[in-house]
Amino acid sequence: MSLLVIIVSYNFERWLDKCLGSLRASLQPVDVLVVDNGSQDNTVARIERDYPEVRLVKNGRNIGFGQANNIGLRIAVEEGYDAVFLQNQDSEIEPETIGVLYRHLHTLPDCGILSPVHLTGDGKGIDEAFEQYTAFQECRSQAPVIPATFINAAFWMISTDVIRRVGEFSPRFHMYGEDKDYVNRLHHAGYCIAYCQESFARHDRQDRRPTRDFFFRKEEAYLLSELTNPVYSRPRAFAYSVLAAVKKSLIALLHGKGSNALRYLSIARRLTLQL
């Protein structure tokens, strides 16, 4: 059993010791690959000095989350790893996390992606986005593995067999929406995504407040993932993306938010150009 952990880094120094330290403490032996997207802090120097066991790819510029991960996915497939574990830089795992995920993944042939329960950075609560995606608090099942419609790619375990079938992250997405698009394609290939109730990881992002620009970048990425969803017919994809953006523009206008209405119209125009 061989596992490659892939971490995409950008100004990683703040979380470096927690993240890489938790992987050092993993009870399941793993190889660790950090793909650095042109960090401006001491990330590269610190990894080279303090974590010599970590394989480091230095891009020199920010090529985006998906394309940086693709470097790792190619290495995993070409070098014959059994599975990869995608982990966000602002996170840490428990010693049992990866081993538990791997044992469950290989008993579930239809499970394309398996994730742990995402906790807040202090470990005292459930990550807000994870709770929304999975309806976590409403789940009363005692089963160790629970299917979900979507789970963000902060912590994903994927077998290389699935990567060979589903492929890499799409280059159409630079910084948001890559994971949604990948899950859409995963479903189209006949796999499900799920989380394991016996496995936990911490994601240190609960104190960040999104800016207006961040909100609209996420909105556009989500609508693009609807446009490219292979499960949809072309008319349905158009309705769920371009027409949805136009509808959001009209709603914003009715609420007196003209600048928001213009932003949504711009999104609709860019989506139309990608048809």
Contacts in CASP RR format, 6 or more apart in sequence:
PFRMAT RR
TARGET T0000
AUTHOR 0000-0000-0000
METHOD contacts of the structure
MODEL  1
MSLLVIIVSYNFERWLDKCLGSLRASLQPVDVLVVDNGSQDNTVARIERD
YPEVRLVKNGRNIGFGQANNIGLRIAVEEGYDAVFLQNQDSEIEPETIGV
LYRHLHTLPDCGILSPVHLTGDGKGIDEAFEQYTAFQECRSQAPVIPATF
INAAFWMISTDVIRRVGEFSPRFHMYGEDKDYVNRLHHAGYCIAYCQESF
ARHDRQDRRPTRDFFFRKEEAYLLSELTNPVYSRPRAFAYSVLAAVKKSL
IALLHGKGSNALRYLSIARRLTLQL
1 82 0 8 1.000
1 102 0 8 1.000
2 31 0 8 1.000
2 80 0 8 1.000
2 81 0 8 1.000
2 82 0 8 1.000
3 28 0 8 1.000
3 29 0 8 1.000
3 30 0 8 1.000
3 31 0 8 1.000
3 81 0 8 1.000
3 82 0 8 1.000
3 83 0 8 1.000
3 84 0 8 1.000
3 85 0 8 1.000
3 98 0 8 1.000
3 102 0 8 1.000
4 30 0 8 1.000
4 31 0 8 1.000
4 32 0 8 1.000
4 33 0 8 1.000
4 72 0 8 1.000
4 75 0 8 1.000
4 76 0 8 1.000
4 79 0 8 1.000
4 81 0 8 1.000
4 83 0 8 1.000
4 84 0 8 1.000
4 85 0 8 1.000
5 23 0 8 1.000
5 30 0 8 1.000
5 31 0 8 1.000
5 32 0 8 1.000
5 33 0 8 1.000
5 84 0 8 1.000
5 85 0 8 1.000
5 86 0 8 1.000
5 87 0 8 1.000
5 98 0 8 1.000
6 33 0 8 1.000
6 35 0 8 1.000
6 69 0 8 1.000
6 72 0 8 1.000
6 73 0 8 1.000
6 76 0 8 1.000
6 84 0 8 1.000
6 85 0 8 1.000
6 86 0 8 1.000
6 87 0 8 1.000
7 19 0 8 1.000
7 32 0 8 1.000
7 33 0 8 1.000
7 34 0 8 1.000
7 35 0 8 1.000
7 87 0 8 1.000
7 88 0 8 1.000
7 89 0 8 1.000
8 34 0 8 1.000
8 35 0 8 1.000
8 37 0 8 1.000
8 64 0 8 1.000
8 65 0 8 1.000
8 66 0 8 1.000
8 68 0 8 1.000
8 69 0 8 1.000
8 88 0 8 1.000
8 89 0 8 1.000
9 34 0 8 1.000
9 35 0 8 1.000
9 36 0 8 1.000
9 37 0 8 1.000
9 39 0 8 1.000
9 43 0 8 1.000
9 89 0 8 1.000
10 36 0 8 1.000
10 37 0 8 1.000
10 38 0 8 1.000
10 39 0 8 1.000
10 43 0 8 1.000
10 62 0 8 1.000
10 89 0 8 1.000
11 39 0 8 1.000
11 40 0 8 1.000
11 41 0 8 1.000
11 43 0 8 1.000
12 19 0 8 1.000
12 34 0 8 1.000
12 36 0 8 1.000
12 39 0 8 1.000
12 41 0 8 1.000
12 43 0 8 1.000
12 47 0 8 1.000
12 89 0 8 1.000
13 39 0 8 1.000
13 41 0 8 1.000
13 42 0 8 1.000
13 43 0 8 1.000
13 46 0 8 1.000
14 90 0 8 1.000
15 89 0 8 1.000
15 90 0 8 1.000
15 91 0 8 1.000
15 92 0 8 1.000
15 204 0 8 1.000
16 43 0 8 1.000
16 46 0 8 1.000
16 47 0 8 1.000
16 50 0 8 1.000
16 51 0 8 1.000
16 89 0 8 1.000
17 50 0 8 1.000
18 91 0 8 1.000
18 92 0 8 1.000
18 204 0 8 1.000
19 87 0 8 1.000
19 89 0 8 1.000
19 90 0 8 1.000
19 91 0 8 1.000
19 92 0 8 1.000
20 32 0 8 1.000
20 34 0 8 1.000
20 47 0 8 1.000
20 51 0 8 1.000
20 54 0 8 1.000
21 92 0 8 1.000
22 92 0 8 1.000
22 93 0 8 1.000
22 94 0 8 1.000
22 95 0 8 1.000
23 30 0 8 1.000
23 32 0 8 1.000
23 87 0 8 1.000
23 93 0 8 1.000
24 51 0 8 1.000
24 53 0 8 1.000
25 95 0 8 1.000
26 93 0 8 1.000
26 95 0 8 1.000
26 97 0 8 1.000
26 98 0 8 1.000
26 99 0 8 1.000
27 95 0 8 1.000
27 96 0 8 1.000
27 99 0 8 1.000
28 98 0 8 1.000
28 99 0 8 1.000
28 102 0 8 1.000
30 85 0 8 1.000
30 98 0 8 1.000
31 55 0 8 1.000
31 81 0 8 1.000
32 51 0 8 1.000
32 53 0 8 1.000
32 54 0 8 1.000
32 55 0 8 1.000
33 54 0 8 1.000
33 55 0 8 1.000
33 56 0 8 1.000
33 57 0 8 1.000
33 72 0 8 1.000
33 75 0 8 1.000
34 47 0 8 1.000
34 54 0 8 1.000
34 55 0 8 1.000
34 56 0 8 1.000
34 57 0 8 1.000
35 57 0 8 1.000
35 59 0 8 1.000
35 68 0 8 1.000
35 69 0 8 1.000
35 71 0 8 1.000
35 72 0 8 1.000
36 43 0 8 1.000
36 44 0 8 1.000
36 47 0 8 1.000
36 56 0 8 1.000
36 57 0 8 1.000
36 58 0 8 1.000
36 59 0 8 1.000
36 60 0 8 1.000
37 59 0 8 1.000
37 60 0 8 1.000
37 61 0 8 1.000
37 62 0 8 1.000
37 63 0 8 1.000
37 64 0 8 1.000
37 68 0 8 1.000
38 58 0 8 1.000
38 59 0 8 1.000
38 60 0 8 1.000
38 61 0 8 1.000
38 62 0 8 1.000
44 56 0 8 1.000
44 58 0 8 1.000
47 54 0 8 1.000
47 56 0 8 1.000
48 56 0 8 1.000
57 71 0 8 1.000
57 72 0 8 1.000
59 68 0 8 1.000
59 71 0 8 1.000
64 174 0 8 1.000
64 175 0 8 1.000
65 153 0 8 1.000
65 169 0 8 1.000
65 174 0 8 1.000
65 175 0 8 1.000
65 178 0 8 1.000
66 168 0 8 1.000
66 169 0 8 1.000
66 173 0 8 1.000
66 174 0 8 1.000
66 178 0 8 1.000
67 169 0 8 1.000
67 171 0 8 1.000
67 174 0 8 1.000
69 86 0 8 1.000
69 153 0 8 1.000
69 168 0 8 1.000
69 169 0 8 1.000
69 178 0 8 1.000
70 168 0 8 1.000
70 169 0 8 1.000
72 84 0 8 1.000
73 84 0 8 1.000
73 163 0 8 1.000
73 167 0 8 1.000
73 168 0 8 1.000
73 169 0 8 1.000
74 168 0 8 1.000
75 81 0 8 1.000
76 83 0 8 1.000
76 84 0 8 1.000
76 160 0 8 1.000
76 163 0 8 1.000
77 160 0 8 1.000
77 163 0 8 1.000
77 164 0 8 1.000
80 160 0 8 1.000
81 160 0 8 1.000
82 159 0 8 1.000
82 160 0 8 1.000
83 102 0 8 1.000
83 105 0 8 1.000
83 157 0 8 1.000
83 158 0 8 1.000
83 159 0 8 1.000
83 160 0 8 1.000
84 156 0 8 1.000
84 157 0 8 1.000
84 158 0 8 1.000
84 160 0 8 1.000
84 163 0 8 1.000
85 98 0 8 1.000
85 101 0 8 1.000
85 155 0 8 1.000
85 156 0 8 1.000
85 157 0 8 1.000
86 153 0 8 1.000
86 155 0 8 1.000
86 156 0 8 1.000
86 157 0 8 1.000
86 158 0 8 1.000
87 93 0 8 1.000
87 154 0 8 1.000
87 155 0 8 1.000
87 201 0 8 1.000
88 153 0 8 1.000
88 154 0 8 1.000
88 155 0 8 1.000
88 203 0 8 1.000
90 203 0 8 1.000
90 204 0 8 1.000
90 205 0 8 1.000
91 121 0 8 1.000
91 154 0 8 1.000
91 155 0 8 1.000
91 201 0 8 1.000
91 202 0 8 1.000
91 203 0 8 1.000
91 204 0 8 1.000
92 121 0 8 1.000
92 201 0 8 1.000
92 202 0 8 1.000
92 204 0 8 1.000
93 116 0 8 1.000
93 155 0 8 1.000
93 200 0 8 1.000
93 201 0 8 1.000
93 202 0 8 1.000
94 199 0 8 1.000
94 200 0 8 1.000
94 201 0 8 1.000
96 199 0 8 1.000
97 116 0 8 1.000
97 199 0 8 1.000
97 200 0 8 1.000
97 201 0 8 1.000
98 157 0 8 1.000
99 199 0 8 1.000
100 116 0 8 1.000
100 196 0 8 1.000
100 198 0 8 1.000
100 199 0 8 1.000
101 114 0 8 1.000
101 115 0 8 1.000
101 116 0 8 1.000
101 157 0 8 1.000
101 196 0 8 1.000
101 199 0 8 1.000
102 157 0 8 1.000
104 111 0 8 1.000
104 114 0 8 1.000
104 144 0 8 1.000
104 145 0 8 1.000
104 196 0 8 1.000
104 198 0 8 1.000
104 199 0 8 1.000
105 111 0 8 1.000
105 112 0 8 1.000
105 114 0 8 1.000
105 157 0 8 1.000
105 159 0 8 1.000
106 159 0 8 1.000
108 114 0 8 1.000
108 145 0 8 1.000
108 194 0 8 1.000
110 190 0 8 1.000
110 191 0 8 1.000
110 192 0 8 1.000
111 145 0 8 1.000
111 191 0 8 1.000
111 192 0 8 1.000
111 193 0 8 1.000
111 194 0 8 1.000
112 158 0 8 1.000
112 159 0 8 1.000
112 162 0 8 1.000
112 166 0 8 1.000
112 186 0 8 1.000
112 191 0 8 1.000
112 192 0 8 1.000
112 193 0 8 1.000
113 151 0 8 1.000
113 156 0 8 1.000
113 157 0 8 1.000
113 158 0 8 1.000
113 162 0 8 1.000
113 183 0 8 1.000
113 186 0 8 1.000
113 191 0 8 1.000
113 193 0 8 1.000
113 194 0 8 1.000
114 145 0 8 1.000
114 156 0 8 1.000
114 157 0 8 1.000
114 193 0 8 1.000
114 194 0 8 1.000
114 195 0 8 1.000
114 196 0 8 1.000
115 151 0 8 1.000
115 154 0 8 1.000
115 155 0 8 1.000
115 156 0 8 1.000
115 157 0 8 1.000
115 193 0 8 1.000
115 194 0 8 1.000
115 195 0 8 1.000
115 196 0 8 1.000
116 155 0 8 1.000
116 195 0 8 1.000
116 196 0 8 1.000
116 199 0 8 1.000
116 200 0 8 1.000
116 201 0 8 1.000
117 126 0 8 1.000
117 130 0 8 1.000
117 136 0 8 1.000
117 195 0 8 1.000
117 196 0 8 1.000
117 197 0 8 1.000
117 199 0 8 1.000
117 200 0 8 1.000
117 201 0 8 1.000
118 126 0 8 1.000
118 127 0 8 1.000
118 129 0 8 1.000
118 130 0 8 1.000
118 151 0 8 1.000
118 152 0 8 1.000
118 154 0 8 1.000
118 155 0 8 1.000
118 201 0 8 1.000
118 202 0 8 1.000
118 203 0 8 1.000
119 125 0 8 1.000
119 126 0 8 1.000
119 127 0 8 1.000
119 200 0 8 1.000
119 201 0 8 1.000
119 202 0 8 1.000
119 203 0 8 1.000
120 126 0 8 1.000
120 127 0 8 1.000
120 202 0 8 1.000
120 203 0 8 1.000
120 204 0 8 1.000
120 206 0 8 1.000
121 202 0 8 1.000
121 203 0 8 1.000
121 204 0 8 1.000
121 205 0 8 1.000
121 206 0 8 1.000
122 202 0 8 1.000
123 202 0 8 1.000
126 136 0 8 1.000
126 137 0 8 1.000
127 154 0 8 1.000
127 203 0 8 1.000
127 205 0 8 1.000
127 206 0 8 1.000
128 206 0 8 1.000
129 152 0 8 1.000
130 136 0 8 1.000
130 151 0 8 1.000
130 152 0 8 1.000
130 154 0 8 1.000
130 195 0 8 1.000
130 203 0 8 1.000
131 137 0 8 1.000
133 148 0 8 1.000
133 149 0 8 1.000
133 150 0 8 1.000
133 151 0 8 1.000
133 152 0 8 1.000
134 146 0 8 1.000
134 148 0 8 1.000
134 151 0 8 1.000
134 195 0 8 1.000
139 146 0 8 1.000
143 197 0 8 1.000
144 196 0 8 1.000
144 197 0 8 1.000
144 198 0 8 1.000
145 194 0 8 1.000
145 195 0 8 1.000
145 196 0 8 1.000
145 197 0 8 1.000
146 194 0 8 1.000
146 195 0 8 1.000
146 196 0 8 1.000
146 197 0 8 1.000
147 192 0 8 1.000
147 193 0 8 1.000
147 194 0 8 1.000
148 193 0 8 1.000
148 194 0 8 1.000
148 195 0 8 1.000
149 193 0 8 1.000
150 179 0 8 1.000
150 180 0 8 1.000
150 183 0 8 1.000
150 193 0 8 1.000
151 183 0 8 1.000
151 193 0 8 1.000
151 195 0 8 1.000
152 179 0 8 1.000
153 178 0 8 1.000
153 179 0 8 1.000
153 182 0 8 1.000
154 201 0 8 1.000
154 203 0 8 1.000
155 201 0 8 1.000
155 203 0 8 1.000
156 179 0 8 1.000
162 186 0 8 1.000
162 189 0 8 1.000
162 191 0 8 1.000
165 189 0 8 1.000
166 182 0 8 1.000
166 185 0 8 1.000
166 186 0 8 1.000
166 189 0 8 1.000
166 191 0 8 1.000
167 185 0 8 1.000
169 178 0 8 1.000
169 181 0 8 1.000
169 182 0 8 1.000
170 178 0 8 1.000
170 181 0 8 1.000
170 182 0 8 1.000
170 228 0 8 1.000
172 181 0 8 1.000
172 224 0 8 1.000
172 228 0 8 1.000
172 274 0 8 1.000
173 181 0 8 1.000
173 221 0 8 1.000
173 224 0 8 1.000
173 225 0 8 1.000
175 217 0 8 1.000
175 221 0 8 1.000
176 217 0 8 1.000
176 218 0 8 1.000
176 221 0 8 1.000
176 222 0 8 1.000
177 218 0 8 1.000
177 221 0 8 1.000
177 222 0 8 1.000
177 224 0 8 1.000
177 225 0 8 1.000
178 221 0 8 1.000
180 221 0 8 1.000
180 222 0 8 1.000
180 225 0 8 1.000
181 224 0 8 1.000
181 225 0 8 1.000
181 228 0 8 1.000
181 229 0 8 1.000
183 193 0 8 1.000
184 225 0 8 1.000
184 228 0 8 1.000
184 229 0 8 1.000
184 230 0 8 1.000
184 231 0 8 1.000
185 230 0 8 1.000
186 192 0 8 1.000
186 193 0 8 1.000
187 193 0 8 1.000
187 231 0 8 1.000
188 230 0 8 1.000
188 231 0 8 1.000
210 218 0 8 1.000
216 263 0 8 1.000
216 267 0 8 1.000
219 248 0 8 1.000
219 264 0 8 1.000
219 267 0 8 1.000
220 267 0 8 1.000
220 270 0 8 1.000
220 271 0 8 1.000
223 240 0 8 1.000
223 241 0 8 1.000
223 242 0 8 1.000
223 244 0 8 1.000
223 245 0 8 1.000
223 267 0 8 1.000
223 271 0 8 1.000
224 241 0 8 1.000
224 271 0 8 1.000
224 274 0 8 1.000
226 232 0 8 1.000
226 237 0 8 1.000
226 240 0 8 1.000
226 241 0 8 1.000
226 244 0 8 1.000
227 237 0 8 1.000
227 238 0 8 1.000
227 240 0 8 1.000
227 241 0 8 1.000
227 242 0 8 1.000
227 271 0 8 1.000
227 274 0 8 1.000
227 275 0 8 1.000
228 237 0 8 1.000
229 237 0 8 1.000
229 240 0 8 1.000
232 240 0 8 1.000
238 275 0 8 1.000
241 271 0 8 1.000
242 268 0 8 1.000
242 271 0 8 1.000
242 272 0 8 1.000
242 275 0 8 1.000
245 264 0 8 1.000
245 265 0 8 1.000
245 267 0 8 1.000
245 268 0 8 1.000
245 271 0 8 1.000
246 264 0 8 1.000
246 265 0 8 1.000
246 268 0 8 1.000
248 264 0 8 1.000
249 260 0 8 1.000
249 261 0 8 1.000
249 262 0 8 1.000
249 263 0 8 1.000
249 264 0 8 1.000
249 265 0 8 1.000
249 268 0 8 1.000
250 261 0 8 1.000
252 258 0 8 1.000
252 260 0 8 1.000
252 261 0 8 1.000
252 264 0 8 1.000
253 261 0 8 1.000
END
